[in-house]
Amino acid sequence: MDGVLRGHDRDQFIRNGFLRIDNAFSSQVAKEAREILWSDMPLDPKDPKTWTQPVIRLGMYSQKPFVDAANTPILHALFDELVGRNKWFPCKSMGTFPVRFPSVNEPGDTGWHVDAGFPGVDPSNYFEWRINFKSRGRALLMLFLFSDVGEADAPTRIRVGSHLDVARLLVSSGDEGMSFMELAQKLKDLPQRDEVLATGKAGTVYLCHPFLVHAAQPHRGTEPRFLAQPPLVPRDEFILERADGKYTPLEESLRLGLQPYQ
């Protein structure tokens, strides 16, 4: 499936920081995954009265539907084109699921942030994990929709083009970068950006630049939202200075973010 990334898609990823891929995996795979997730919660999927919490976080999932969702031919082809052929590790699990339920209560986790890529002093404390300007440890942020997500169903909020602002913030911190919390506290000072919502049918995947600023929000719809947010892990560090000038879209976007504002 070579050449699946069209020219305007490449430019959108570099400039805006994300691509939306419809039908990246099948609705049947999404249904099978939801059944597993429901079985791990002490709730009745047919009785909203049992949905008493705004969000329930479930652990790592490596069963077949989750691995199948992350490893479709179209996704592998896009990983190759965005990150580089054989420059990433296939996803063997889907990571943590924040399952969001309709609720009048605030979930308490709706702050703007950038996901970290490598551990700090205490690897068990995610708030100490770090992000550097080379995006060590993370090639992509990915949003996998395992249920239909409309505007009222707690879609992830995305700040378009914010990855470029974050790159400019990180460069002064060198290879050590900033911790998750250090960077989160600086995001309020970044330029204003348009906001879009990560909506779509079950089977939709958003492939996002690792520096893209995003946030959760309360669920004001009627049906629970099932979404996973695994990283695509790189095999090696990205190269931002190549003698031949041949850069992947991810490397181009990292380089663009290091340029001064025009």
C-alpha positions as CSV (number, residue, x, y, z in Angstrom):
1,M,0.0,0.0,0.0
2,D,2.8,2.4,-0.9
3,G,1.9,6.0,-1.7
4,V,-1.3,6.3,0.4
5,L,-0.4,9.7,1.7
6,R,-1.5,12.3,-0.8
7,G,0.3,15.6,-1.1
8,H,-2.3,17.7,0.7
9,D,-2.5,15.1,3.5
10,R,1.3,15.4,4.0
11,D,1.0,19.2,4.2
12,Q,-1.9,19.0,6.6
13,F,0.0,16.8,8.9
14,I,3.1,19.0,8.8
15,R,1.1,22.3,9.2
16,N,-1.9,21.3,11.3
17,G,-0.4,18.4,13.2
18,F,-2.9,15.6,12.5
19,L,-4.7,13.4,10.0
20,R,-8.2,11.9,10.4
21,I,-8.4,8.4,8.9
22,D,-12.0,7.1,8.5
23,N,-12.5,3.3,8.5
24,A,-9.0,2.7,9.7
25,F,-10.3,-0.5,11.3
26,S,-13.7,-2.2,11.1
27,S,-16.8,-1.5,13.2
28,Q,-16.9,-5.2,14.0
29,V,-13.5,-5.1,15.6
30,A,-14.6,-2.0,17.5
31,K,-17.7,-3.9,18.7
32,E,-15.6,-6.9,19.9
33,A,-13.3,-4.5,21.8
34,R,-16.2,-2.8,23.5
35,E,-17.6,-6.1,24.7
36,I,-14.3,-6.9,26.4
37,L,-14.2,-3.4,28.0
38,W,-17.8,-3.7,29.2
39,S,-17.0,-7.0,30.8
40,D,-14.2,-5.4,32.9
41,M,-16.6,-2.8,34.4
42,P,-19.2,-3.5,37.1
43,L,-21.8,-1.7,35.0
44,D,-24.8,-2.7,32.9
45,P,-24.4,-1.5,29.3
46,K,-28.2,-1.3,29.0
47,D,-28.9,0.6,32.2
48,P,-27.6,4.2,32.4
49,K,-28.5,4.3,36.1
50,T,-25.4,2.2,36.7
51,W,-23.2,4.7,35.0
52,T,-22.5,6.8,38.0
53,Q,-19.0,8.1,37.3
54,P,-18.0,10.5,34.5
55,V,-14.9,8.5,33.6
56,I,-13.5,5.0,34.3
57,R,-10.0,4.2,33.4
58,L,-9.2,0.7,32.3
59,G,-5.7,-0.9,32.0
60,M,-3.6,-2.2,29.1
61,Y,-5.4,-4.4,26.5
62,S,-3.6,-6.8,24.3
63,Q,-6.4,-9.1,23.2
64,K,-6.9,-9.7,19.5
65,P,-9.5,-7.0,18.7
66,F,-7.2,-4.3,20.1
67,V,-4.1,-5.5,18.3
68,D,-6.0,-6.0,15.1
69,A,-7.3,-2.4,15.3
70,A,-3.8,-1.0,15.6
71,N,-2.3,-3.0,12.9
72,T,-4.4,-2.7,9.7
73,P,-2.7,-2.3,6.3
74,I,-3.8,1.3,5.9
75,L,-2.3,2.3,9.3
76,H,1.0,0.5,8.7
77,A,1.3,2.2,5.4
78,L,0.7,5.6,6.9
79,F,3.2,4.9,9.8
80,D,5.8,4.1,7.1
81,E,5.0,7.3,5.2
82,L,4.8,9.7,8.2
83,V,7.5,8.3,10.4
84,G,9.7,6.2,8.0
85,R,9.7,2.6,6.8
86,N,10.8,0.3,9.6
87,K,11.3,3.3,11.9
88,W,8.6,2.3,14.4
89,F,7.5,-0.6,16.6
90,P,4.1,-2.3,15.8
91,C,1.5,-1.7,18.6
92,K,1.1,-4.8,20.7
93,S,-1.4,-3.3,23.1
94,M,-3.9,-0.5,23.1
95,G,-2.9,1.2,26.4
96,T,-5.2,2.8,28.9
97,F,-8.8,3.4,28.1
98,P,-10.5,6.4,29.6
99,V,-14.2,5.4,29.2
100,R,-16.4,8.5,29.4
101,F,-20.0,8.4,30.5
102,P,-22.8,11.0,30.2
103,S,-22.7,13.0,33.5
104,V,-23.4,16.4,35.0
105,N,-20.3,15.9,37.1
106,E,-16.9,17.2,36.0
107,P,-14.4,14.4,35.2
108,G,-11.5,16.4,36.7
109,D,-9.0,15.7,33.8
110,T,-9.8,18.2,31.1
111,G,-6.7,20.3,31.1
112,W,-4.7,21.0,27.9
113,H,-1.6,18.9,27.7
114,V,1.0,17.2,25.5
115,D,1.7,13.5,26.1
116,A,5.2,12.6,27.3
117,G,7.6,10.2,25.6
118,F,10.3,9.1,28.0
119,P,10.6,8.5,31.8
120,G,11.9,11.0,34.3
121,V,13.5,10.3,37.7
122,D,10.5,8.2,38.8
123,P,9.3,6.1,35.9
124,S,6.1,5.2,37.8
125,N,5.1,8.8,38.1
126,Y,3.7,9.9,34.6
127,F,3.6,13.5,35.6
128,E,7.5,13.4,35.7
129,W,7.8,11.8,32.3
130,R,9.4,14.1,29.8
131,I,9.1,15.6,26.3
132,N,12.1,16.9,24.3
133,F,12.4,18.8,21.0
134,K,13.5,15.6,19.2
135,S,10.3,13.8,20.4
136,R,12.4,11.1,22.1
137,G,10.2,8.0,22.7
138,R,7.2,9.0,20.8
139,A,6.6,9.1,17.0
140,L,2.8,9.7,17.0
141,L,-0.1,10.4,19.3
142,M,-3.0,8.3,18.1
143,L,-6.7,8.5,18.9
144,F,-8.6,5.3,18.3
145,L,-12.4,5.7,18.3
146,F,-14.0,2.4,19.5
147,S,-17.5,3.9,19.6
148,D,-19.3,6.5,17.5
149,V,-18.2,10.0,18.8
150,G,-20.3,13.1,18.1
151,E,-19.8,16.6,19.3
152,A,-21.7,15.9,22.6
153,D,-19.9,12.6,23.3
154,A,-16.7,14.0,24.9
155,P,-14.6,14.1,21.8
156,T,-11.0,15.0,22.4
157,R,-10.3,18.7,21.7
158,I,-7.3,19.5,19.5
159,R,-5.5,22.8,19.0
160,V,-4.7,23.0,15.3
161,G,-1.0,23.7,14.6
162,S,-0.1,23.8,18.3
163,H,2.7,21.3,17.7
164,L,4.7,24.0,16.1
165,D,4.4,26.3,19.2
166,V,5.4,23.4,21.5
167,A,8.5,22.7,19.5
168,R,9.6,26.3,20.0
169,L,9.0,25.9,23.7
170,L,11.0,22.7,24.0
171,V,14.1,23.6,22.0
172,S,15.6,25.8,24.9
173,S,15.4,22.7,27.2
174,G,17.7,20.6,25.0
175,D,17.8,16.9,25.1
176,E,16.5,16.8,28.7
177,G,13.3,18.5,27.7
178,M,10.5,19.3,30.1
179,S,8.4,17.1,32.4
180,F,4.7,16.6,31.5
181,M,3.7,19.1,34.2
182,E,6.3,21.7,33.4
183,L,5.2,21.8,29.8
184,A,1.5,21.7,30.7
185,Q,1.9,24.8,32.9
186,K,3.4,26.8,29.9
187,L,0.7,26.0,27.4
188,K,-1.5,28.8,28.5
189,D,1.1,31.3,27.2
190,L,1.1,29.9,23.6
191,P,-0.5,31.7,20.7
192,Q,-4.2,31.2,20.2
193,R,-5.1,28.4,17.9
194,D,-8.3,27.1,16.3
195,E,-9.9,24.2,18.0
196,V,-11.3,21.1,16.4
197,L,-13.1,18.0,17.9
198,A,-11.9,14.4,17.3
199,T,-15.3,13.1,16.2
200,G,-16.1,10.2,13.9
201,K,-17.6,6.7,13.6
202,A,-16.2,3.7,15.4
203,G,-13.1,2.7,13.5
204,T,-11.9,6.3,13.0
205,V,-8.2,7.0,13.9
206,Y,-6.6,10.4,14.3
207,L,-2.8,10.2,13.7
208,C,-1.4,13.2,15.5
209,H,2.0,14.9,15.8
210,P,3.5,14.0,19.2
211,F,3.6,17.6,20.3
212,L,-0.1,18.3,19.5
213,V,-1.9,20.1,22.4
214,H,-5.1,18.4,23.2
215,A,-7.6,17.9,26.1
216,A,-10.5,15.8,27.3
217,Q,-13.9,17.3,28.0
218,P,-17.1,16.3,29.9
219,H,-19.6,14.0,28.2
220,R,-23.0,15.6,27.5
221,G,-24.4,13.0,25.1
222,T,-26.3,9.7,25.8
223,E,-24.0,6.8,25.0
224,P,-20.6,6.0,26.6
225,R,-17.5,7.0,24.7
226,F,-14.8,4.4,24.1
227,L,-11.4,5.8,23.0
228,A,-7.8,4.7,23.3
229,Q,-4.8,6.9,23.0
230,P,-1.7,4.7,22.5
231,P,1.7,6.1,21.3
232,L,3.5,4.9,18.2
233,V,7.0,4.2,19.5
234,P,10.0,5.0,17.3
235,R,12.9,2.6,16.9
236,D,15.5,5.3,16.8
237,E,15.9,9.0,17.4
238,F,14.7,11.3,14.6
239,I,17.3,13.1,12.5
240,L,16.7,16.8,12.1
241,E,19.8,17.5,10.0
242,R,20.3,15.2,6.9
243,A,23.0,15.8,4.3
244,D,20.6,14.6,1.5
245,G,17.7,16.8,2.7
246,K,15.3,13.9,2.6
247,Y,13.0,14.1,5.6
248,T,9.9,12.2,6.6
249,P,6.8,14.3,7.3
250,L,7.4,14.0,11.0
251,E,10.9,15.2,10.7
252,E,9.8,18.1,8.5
253,S,7.2,19.1,11.1
254,L,9.8,18.9,13.9
255,R,12.2,21.1,11.8
256,L,9.4,23.6,11.0
257,G,8.5,24.0,14.6
258,L,12.1,25.0,15.4
259,Q,12.0,27.9,13.0
260,P,11.2,31.4,14.3
261,Y,7.6,32.7,13.9
262,Q,7.1,34.3,10.5
